[in-house]
């Protein structure tokens, strides 16, 4: 279990079902761990959302023109 795996799972849930369906409990279920295990990697849902936003922003390529 890593913070990256938690963020990956959260992003998959958001992509599939929408951001409102992302919860620490659902991420834990998806990863097959207890909800408390998630708290070793994120402080709370707000922290998780920040990590998700950071990941998305890092994946953007500012050099590529928008279509």
C-alpha positions as CSV (number, residue, x, y, z in Angstrom):
1,X,0.0,0.0,0.0
2,X,1.3,3.4,-1.0
3,X,0.0,6.9,-1.3
4,X,0.2,6.5,-5.1
5,X,-2.0,3.4,-5.0
6,X,-4.6,5.3,-2.9
7,X,-4.5,8.2,-5.4
8,X,-4.7,5.8,-8.4
9,X,-7.8,4.1,-6.9
10,X,-9.4,7.5,-6.1
11,X,-8.8,8.7,-9.7
12,X,-10.3,5.5,-11.2
13,X,-13.4,5.8,-9.0
14,X,-13.7,9.5,-10.0
15,X,-13.3,8.6,-13.7
16,X,-15.8,5.8,-13.6
17,X,-18.5,7.1,-11.2
18,X,-17.8,10.8,-10.6
19,X,-15.9,12.7,-8.0
20,X,-18.9,12.7,-5.6
21,X,-18.5,8.9,-5.3
22,X,-15.0,9.1,-4.1
23,X,-14.7,8.2,-0.4
24,X,-12.0,6.8,1.8
25,X,-14.3,3.9,2.7
26,X,-14.8,3.1,-1.0
27,X,-11.1,3.4,-1.8
28,X,-10.4,1.0,1.1
29,X,-12.9,-1.5,-0.2
30,X,-11.5,-1.2,-3.8
31,X,-8.0,-1.9,-2.5
32,X,-9.1,-4.7,-0.1
33,X,-8.0,-3.0,3.1
34,X,-9.7,-1.5,6.1
35,X,-10.6,2.2,6.0
36,X,-8.1,2.9,8.7
37,X,-5.3,1.7,6.5
38,X,-6.0,4.6,4.1
39,X,-5.3,7.1,6.9
40,X,-1.7,6.0,6.9
41,X,-1.4,7.7,3.5
42,X,-3.9,10.6,3.6
43,X,-5.0,12.8,6.4
44,X,-8.6,13.1,5.3
45,X,-10.7,13.5,2.1
46,X,-9.6,17.0,1.6
47,X,-6.0,15.9,1.6
48,X,-6.9,13.1,-0.9
49,X,-8.6,15.6,-3.2
50,X,-5.5,17.8,-3.1
51,X,-3.3,14.8,-4.0
52,X,-5.7,13.9,-6.9
53,X,-5.5,17.5,-8.2
54,X,-1.7,17.5,-7.9
55,X,-1.5,14.3,-9.9
56,X,-3.8,15.6,-12.7
57,X,-1.9,18.9,-12.9
58,X,1.4,17.0,-13.1
59,X,0.2,15.0,-16.0
60,X,-0.7,18.1,-18.0
61,X,1.8,19.1,-20.6
62,X,2.0,22.9,-20.7
63,X,4.0,22.8,-23.9
64,X,1.2,21.0,-25.9
65,X,-1.3,23.3,-27.6
66,X,-5.0,22.9,-26.8
67,X,-7.2,21.5,-29.5
